[in-house]
Every structure is written in structure tokens, then in C-alpha cells.
Amino acid sequence: MNIQIDEERSIIIEILKRMDVSEEDAKIVADVTVDADLKGFSSHGIGRFPQYIKGLRAGTIKTDTEIVVEKETVSTALINGNHRFGHVVTSRGMELAIEKAKETGIGLVGIHNSNHFGATGYYTDMALMEDMVGIAIANTEPAVAPLGGKEPIIGTNPIAIGMPSNKNYVSVDMATSASARGKLIEAMRKGEKIPENVALDADGNPTIDPEAALKGSILPFGAHKGYALAFMIELLAGPLVRAACGKEVTGTAHPEEMCTKGDLIAAIDPSKFGDTETFKTEVDDFISEVKAPENVFIPGDMEVLNVKKHKEEGIELDDKLLSQLKEISEEVSLDLEEIIGGK
């Protein structure tokens, strides 16, 4: 069955409010989650929502702690999220990065003691809306084995970059692994296989079984190149921002454990290098050159198409996910049927 965007948002907000999450925080979580589903990142949309409920129940996601700026300069900051919702902490971090970029040209914010924050591109979009370049990276629980090994040590470690433009949505949001872990979790929930050349089982053999892959390791994208990029992100989003790295990273896939991963986010103000409108025009001129042949896509085009599609058709809920949402709703005394109209 499909639900509409406003229905998804209402489900998330109403459930969270009944679990002592403030309306402000609930709306941020809902916005980030809906944004992922609209863009086609269903592995980070409402399908991931039950994980957050588990975190709330386990006390690994806090509802009443303060987000603290521990260290700060004119262009940098280090944030302790004190285990609030990752969506809330990272939004606050990008707001601070944008504020600093307006003053100095760049804002660079490190985050630790946060939580899973949904799709990375949401936060670079925040910079785009201020006519700034946005960059965000994070590390995650081990899922990728080092090149030549078979034991997971490195995370799926996403990276997102957004470029301001007058005519186009220019954004890349991707894991540095051949697949995001969430896609494997989603495939397992739906009873589907995963593509070949994505993962290995615990014995280091190729597998298309998502359950075996989750017990084994995910391959890096682009062989040694993806591995090298993931390796560097592990350190930039780990020790640099006073967060864990490698096997010490917990809580992004197993919500019953305290989250120890880190994030590093940046906003860059083009006006500090030249004229912003000129920069945006040059971005669009380059895109026109790239897209001169027919059927050429740029990073961000697929998301634009997916947003249009999902606004018209709604968001799909598979039977297992619907069952999970019904169970959660019953536990918090929410009439789910009233929201989705008895679908």
C-alpha cells in the first residue's frame, strides 16, 4: 500500500510526541525522514523509523538533553549532541556551519555523541537553500572489510556534497560502500535478494542474501578507490571530532547500543571567493555542457524525478513495515487507521 507524504509526516510526529519527544524535534525527524523517501532513499525513510523507536525505548536516544558547543572558533565548532536525535543534532550543526560561513567564508562543524541522522543529503540541502556549498560526511558501525580482508572494520561512511545553482538541483549523496547498509536491511525485511558484487558472507564468499551479507561484509564501491575514501572518512568523522572509529563505532545499526559515531559538516560561502550569482551561472553553464547530448544525467537529477513521482504516487509501505508501524502505534495509543484512512 502507499501513503501520502502528509500522512507519513503525521505518523512520525504523532508517534514521537507520544514518546515524550518535543514537537520541534519530532518535526525535524519527520522532515528528514520524509525527505529521504521523497528522493527515493527508502532505506533511510520511514523504513528506518522503527530503529529510532528502539533507540528511544533503550534510552540510547535522549529526548531531554542539551546540545552543547564544546569548542569554538570563528569558523569551526565541536558539538556534543548528548545523544539527542541525530536529525536534530546535525541540523543544529549545519545551522551553525552556515552562520559561520556567512562571516568567514567557511563553517566547519564536528559532531560526536549523536545518533543515526537519516539521509546525509538533507543537511547539504540546508546549505543550498542559503546559496552555499554544503558538505557532510559521517562514519558508521563497521560493515566494510579492508581491502584484502573479510572482517568488517570500516563503516559505510556516507558523503554528500551540494552545489548552489539557478536552474538545477546539484547534489550527490552516497555511501562509500557498494550499498548502504540500510538497503540490505530493507531487502531482508522485504524478502528480496541483493545485487551481485555488493557483499560477502562471513566466510568471505560473494552473496546475494542480505542476511548473510549483514553477517559478513559489504564491499567498497570502486574497489580500492571507495575503500580509500571510506578509510579517510573514518578518521575525519572519528578521531578528528572526538568520536570513535573502526570497531569502536556502535549504535548506527544496533539502536540498543549507545551511538559513538561522528559527523563532519561544512558550509562554504561562494561570495567570499567571488560573486555568488556568477558562480551559480557558471555551475549551470557547465551542466548545460554536460547535458548537451540526450539522456545525460547529473548528480541530483534522479532525486528530482523521484520527488515528483512520490509526491504524485505516495510512499510504499511493504506488509512487514506496515505491521511494525501498526504495532508501534498500538503501543502509544495512536489510531493509525485514522491517519491513513483505513487503507
Buried (B, 14 or more C-beta within 10 A) or exposed (E): EEBBBEBBBBBBBBBBBBBEBBEEBBBBBBBBBBBBBBBBBBBBBBBBBBBBBBBBBBEBBBBEBEBEEEEEEEBBBBBBBBBBBBBBBBBBBBBBBBBBBBEBBBBBBBBBBBBBBBBBBBBBBBBBEBBBBBBBBBBBBBBBBBBEEBEBBBBBBBBBBBBBBEEBBBBBBBBBBBBBBBBBBBBBBBEEEBEEEBBBBBEEEBBBBBBBBBBBBBBBBEEEEBBBBBBEBBBBBBEBBBBBBBEEBBBBBBBEBBBBBBBBBBBBBBBEEEEBEEBBBBBBEBBEEEBEEEEEEBBBBEBBEBBEEBEEEBBBBBEBBBEBBBEBBEEEEBEBEEBBEEB
